[in-house]
Amino acid sequence: MSYLPKLNAMSSSSAFKSTSALSVMAAALFMLSGCATTQSLTPQQCQASNWQEVGYADGIRGSSGAYFGHYINSCASVVGATPNRIQWEQGRQQGLKNYCTELNAYKLGREGYDWQPVCPLEGIDKLEEAYSQGRYYYIRQRDLDSLRSPYYSPYPFGYGNGRLGYGYRPFGYGW
């Protein structure tokens, strides 16, 4: 079953509105939870973070439960700042509801991103199919773009087909 016709069958205005709303909401949460996008947290972030919002932002990105460990390491030296794993996991589970959708799986594949294995097993076949469809489109488009490039050659040093390849020298110098 192809995922592409389903996307095209959706009302373009309603799909645009829901996609736009999700994008704006995700961007706002990333900005609000600034520490969710960094590898190490400042002492102020360790003490003042809303761990449910941080978890939600991590869930939207497809972070695994093990990702929480970097918050523990970052906040270990801050006195009185202990990341709240329960709140973080509750937020992450809510974020995963947005990550684990067919539309998101297709979008990730189409944009060339990797799919993270963090979704529940029920319905995983549909998610993998959507990701495969998007990934197929991405690879096909990448290959077409490389064929359109004036420097493309299937041979390592530009031999064959009269096209310029990897060994192309812009001014004709052979060194």
ABEGO torsion letter per residue (X at the ends): XBAAAAAAABBAAAAAAAAAAAAAAAAAAAAAAAAAABABBBAAAAAABBAAAAAAAAAAAGBBAAAAAAAAAAAAABBGBBBBAAAAAAAAAAAAAAABBAAAAAAAAAAGBBBBBABBABGAAAAAAAAAAAAAAAAAAAAAAAAABAABBABAAGBEGGBBBAABBAAGBAX
